[in-house]
Amino acid sequence: ATVRHDARALFNSVATEATRQVGQFNPQDLANTAWAYATVCHDAPALFDCVATEATRQVGQFNPQGLANTAWAYATVRHDASELFESVATEATRQVGQFNPQELANTAWAYATVRHDARALFNSVATEATRQVGQFNPQNLANTA
């Protein structure tokens, strides 16, 4: 995904196989897969459904980057995954003190974009963002506002 090469056949094949193996993915595998498909805007609804189910099951093992990237990916592709968003919101609220400025900004952006009602998350992100605001770059500021 990072080279942005048009490889639809490859992405389709990987999505099919990843859907079969998603139960063996760890949290980083899940977050990276969602991020990669969202980054290239590749439509893979079955894969996103399977990743959402498995990520919801493993959410307590995600680190802040994985939580933020997963929320960002699902918001970017506008994939309906309310149970995932709810579980990520709960875990992100618990870990928010460990989030860096980009993770805070991306999480705030993702939840605002999908209009998921996560007041406890927004409150904790607002508190932590206020504490770290001097470390935010212009994009972090814009995405958090």
N, C-alpha and C positions, 0 to 999 in steps of 0.2 A: 504494500500500500504506500510505503514512503517514497517509492520512485514514480508513482502515479502512472505506471505503464498500463495501457489498455490490454488487459488479459482476461476478458470475460469468461472464456472457456475454462481457464484455470480457476478463477473465482467460483464458477459454478461447480466444478469438480471438487474443489476444497470444501465448499459449503455442503455438498452432499455427504462427503466422507466425515466432515466435522460433526454434522448432525447425527451420524451413526455413533461417533465416538465421544460425544460431548460429556457423557457421564464420567469419563476418565480425565477430563480437563481440570486443572487446578484454577484458583482464582485469577492468576495472571494470564493463563491461557484464555479464559473466558473474556476478561477485559480486553486483551489484545485482539482477539477475534472480532469482538463487537466494534472496537475502535477501527480496525483495518477496513471492515466492510462499510462502516459509516464514512470513513475518510475518502473512499473512492466512490461513495454513493451507489454501491452495488446492491441491488434489490435481492434480498435473500430472506423472505419472511419466515420460512420454516426454520432456518438457522437461527434467526433472531428469537423465535419462539422457544427453541430448545435451549439456547444460551440463557434466556431470561429465566426459564424454569430452574436450570442448574445453578445459575448465579444466585437466585433467591435462596436455594437450598444451602449454598456455601457462603452467603453474605457475611457471616461472622468471621470468616477467614480472610476477607479482603483487606488490603491496606488502603490508606487514603487515596493514593493515585489510582488504584483499581476501582474504587467506588466512584471517584470523579469521572474517570474515563468511561466507565460503563454508563453512568447517567448521561454524560455528554453524547455518547454514541447513540443511545436510544432516542434522545431528544433530537439529534441531528437528522435521523432517518424518520422521525415521527412514528416510531413503531409503538403500538399500543401495548404497554406492559405495566399496567397499574400496580400489580402485585410486586413486581421488581422495584418500581419506584418507591413503593411503600417500605419495602425491606431495606433498600439502600438508604432511604431517609432516616430510618431508625438507627442503622449502623453508623451512618455518617454523623448523626447527632452525637452518638457515643464517642466517636473518634475525632470530632472537629478540632480539638486542641492540637492534633498532630498534622492538620492540613496546612499546606503552604499556600501562598497567595494565589497561584494558578489553580490549585485544586478547589479553593474556596470560590473563586470566580467562575470556574467551569461548572461547579455544582449549582451555584446560584442561577447561572444562565440556563442550565438544563431544566431545572424545576420551574423557572419562570416561563421558559419556552413551551413546555408541555402543560403548563397551568395546573400542575399537581399541587393540591393543597397539603403542604407540609409545614405547618406553622412552627413546630418545635425545631425543625431543621433550619428554616429561615431565621428564627430567633438566634439559634446557636451560631449560624454562619455570620449573622450581623454582628454578634458580640465578638467573635474571633476576627472577623475582617476589620472591625474597629481597632482591635488590639494590634493587628499587623499592617494597617493601612499604609504606613510609611515604607513598607517593602513592596507595595503594589506597583506594577508598571502601568503605563496608560491602558493597555488592553485589559489588564486585570480590573482596573478601575471602571472602565466602560462596561465590561461584562457583569460586574457586580451591581452597578447602579440600577 
